[in-house]
């Protein structure tokens, strides 16, 4: 019984001497402690990020400055900009535009960015490579330029699509033609080559000429 009480006293003394980790002011011995739990950390700067990354293998949740390379394989546009991005659960989940817009999981599948860099293709087929920088965000250098580049490419592609779509039937046509070959035949007078209604066989001039000729023949 005496030994039991001595053991309890030793445990009590050991527990009272045990240093509690202050996660708002981590020391080197705290990080090496078996009691260290990175999920309880206050992430405030790049040093905190480095500790968390080493302990977990992932970047902590939050906003980061990042170099974002944009490439459109259709137009050949390639540029790099500095923007805010957001990390959640070790994945890149969002790219923020400077005017309040964003590119998120509705436009691409979240990808792991545990290496500090990730590449993905958006729902429009545009390719992005994101390289994480400083923790905390607040970087919008060139953000408007990237957004303008994306918008310009979207407008260009939509215009090209419109130029290659027949306005009469909605099927494909050559960009330099007004209509597809089928609609062009329906809208072209076979007699003189001028435009006509698709519901008429001839244009107005040729129909009038035909009527005049028929009336002239009836007089004889």
C-alpha positions, 0 to 999 in steps of 0.5 A, a space after each residue: 500500500 505504501 508503494 502505491 501511495 508513493 507511485 501516486 505521488 510521483 505521478 502527481 509530481 510528474 504531471 505538475 512539472 509537465 509543461 503545457 504547450 502554448 500553441 500561440 508561442 511555440 518553442 523548439 521543444 514543443 514541436 519535438 514533444 509527443 504531445 504536439 498537435 499541429 491541428 491546434 496551431 495558430 497559423 500566422 506566418 510562413 514559419 508556422 506554415 513550415 512547422 505545420 507542413 513538416 508535421 503533417 505533409 500538407 499546407 494549413 488552411 488559409 489564403 496564400 499569395 501564389 504565382 498563377 500561370 495561365 495557358 489557353 491551348 486554343 489561342 496560345 495565350 500564356 502569362 503568369 500573375 500573382 494572385 490570392 489562392 485558398 487552401 483547404 484540407 491540403 487542396 487548392 480550392 479557390 483562386 480569387 480575382 481582385 474584383 471579388 470574383 473567383 475560380 473555385 470547385 465549380 470550375 475545376 476539381 480541387 487538387 492536392 497542393 502538398 508539394 507547394 505547386 499544382 496544375 489543373 485544367 478548368 471546365 473551359 479547357 484552360 490550364 493553370 499552374 499554381 505555385 504557393 508563396 507567402 501565407 496570408 494573401 493580399 497579393 493581386 499584382 496582375 490579377 486584373 490582367 489575368 481576368 481580362 485575358 481569360 475574359 478576352 479568350 472567352 469572348 474570342 472563342 464565343 465569337 469564333 463559335 458564332 462565326 462557324 454556326 449557321 444563323 438560319 438552322 444552327 448547324 456548322 458552317 465556314 466562318 467566311 460564309 453567311 450560311 451553311 451550304 444547305 441554307 445558302 441554297 434555300 436562300 438563293 434564287 436559282 434563276 438569278 443568284 440573288 437572295 430570296 425567302 426560303 419559302 419562295 422558289 424565286 426571288 421577288 424580281 424573278 417571280 415578277 418577271 415570270 408573271 409578266 412573261 406568263 401574262 404576255 403569253 396569255 395575250 397571244 
